[in-house]
Amino acid sequence: MDASAQHGASTGGNVAEIGEIMQVIAEHKGCGTTSGKGKAACGSAAGQGDLPAEIWEKVKNHPCYSEEAHHHYARMHVAVAPACNIQCNYCNRKYDCANESRPGVVSERLTPEQAAKKVVAVASTIPQMTVLGIAGPGDPLANPEKTFKTFDLVSKAAPDIKLCLSTNGLTLPDHVDTISRFKVDHVTITINMVDPEIGAKIYPWIFYNHKRYTGVEAAKILTERQLRGLEMLTERGILCKVNSVMIPGVNDQHLVEVNKAVKSRGAFLHNIMPLISSPEHGTVFGLSGQRGPTAQELKSLQDACEGEMNMMRHCRQCRADAVGLLGEDRSAEFTTEKIMAMEVEYDLDTRQAYQAKVEEERVAKVAARQDELAELAGAASDIKVLVAVATKGSGLINEHFGHAKEFQIYELSTAGAKFIGHRRVDMYCQGGYGEEGGLETVIRAINDCHAVFVAKIGGCPKADLTKAGIEPIDQFAHEFIEKSAIAWFKAYLGKINAGEIQHVERGDAAIRQGALITAA
Amino acid sequence: MPFKIIASQCTSCSACEPECPNVAISEKGGTFVIDAKKCTECIGHFDEPQCVAVCPVDNTCVIDASLPRYQAPA
């Protein structure tokens, strides 16, 4: 209650400004979703669209805040924050948080000094690494000294790297000024409910002001602190993303309310993630048999919230020590042992030269999509299909079917190609030949797709995919994803119009339980 | 001198360390330990022992029955 009172009393002016920005963002979001004219509203330059310049500047190289950027730029997390101040039913603290990092694996914990050295080493090796996040493995703001010491050291050693952090929000209001002082310009808050009755089913307890609170009382404190912290950050112009774990039967319908609550407080982006709850993770939900959502349930909820604000659909629920592009994990290259043995010098010029090249690539990609879209203009059809793409990044179809650890999913319509998510798959091809069981997993994961775009594919999986009703396509190898997908869709519509084929709806798909595991 | 941490259950998350009003908790051999000489069961400081309240694994910060309970100075 004090949260809303304070907001109204102290920030009347800012509320209007935030409203304007949100309006602009909402319009920006029109890209690829509603226009139906084949004219992407957000296609100018390399994706800036109608975003205000200062916001675009903050998000354009941030793989988590910009779907477009995530094909090109990488992030890293440093695990300097092991302590947590709340307990979630989807988390087993013997391991890292099961829902936001790799389940069953403990991140390598670092001191702030080790973390700073690691950042410099990674930034020198991976010039497209633009963002450092602190996300755990506990709660960064339950470890404020370690978290802010790390930011301090990194901002001095590598001043061009953007800083961000992810928190459960319980102590957020106490740290907003420090966050602002360290120029952390992206904060993610995990908000799973705004109704304490629902919260009590997700959080068994919180530790707050030297006391353990349980049940509805705990959830009430948590939600008040989270929303107050969100308001305080957005008042200061810090971009906020809200993460929500979708738990069917517990908060799935309620997340529409959460979406409204965070939107009205100025959140920039909402990331609804599927619950991960395998019994072997030993979480309360895992052991009680609480299921996660299917791919279509998740997409429906994301679609329902999309009219309200930006939805993040490219989250990989990565671990607290992840390194690399979203969807890849290069953390094994940067163990503490290896880092400490490395002699590194921070080379800002090389980084900037590399990033300039990446920008050229982005512009070329967008131009290619625009050309293809222009040809699609005029085609009228209500048909929407999903397609899967095997990619290593840069917005290209450049991965072998059998090597793909995940597929990116695009929804195609006459409005263009819209990224709607990704599906993790077990490495289907290991040791150079396909395995039957692995292929079935892949088919289940992309069962809602009409086609799969790959750089290369073997004869056997090709036949099996075709049999399952998924068309394997390799003629666009090493070309831009969106341009190719639109070209294929145009031909697909053409064949339907000519009566050669009939459009059939596909079924649902499974979300793989368990996170990305890199074969070392 | 009463609380101890059961090492086999400790996740080394360090949450207890800064909460202890007596600075009795430190890292040792990969997990955290309570200096029995310094522990006051939080009597006089807080309503509940802070290590117990913040620990993510139930029954990990427990009374050390081999030692006499803490007696607040008269």
Interface residues (C-beta under 8 A of the other chain):
Chain A: P82 A83 C84 N85 Q87 R93 K94 R109 G138 A142 N143 E145 F207 H210 K211 R212
Chain B: T11 S12 C13 S14 A15 P18 E19 F46 D47 E48 Q50 A53 V54 P56 V57
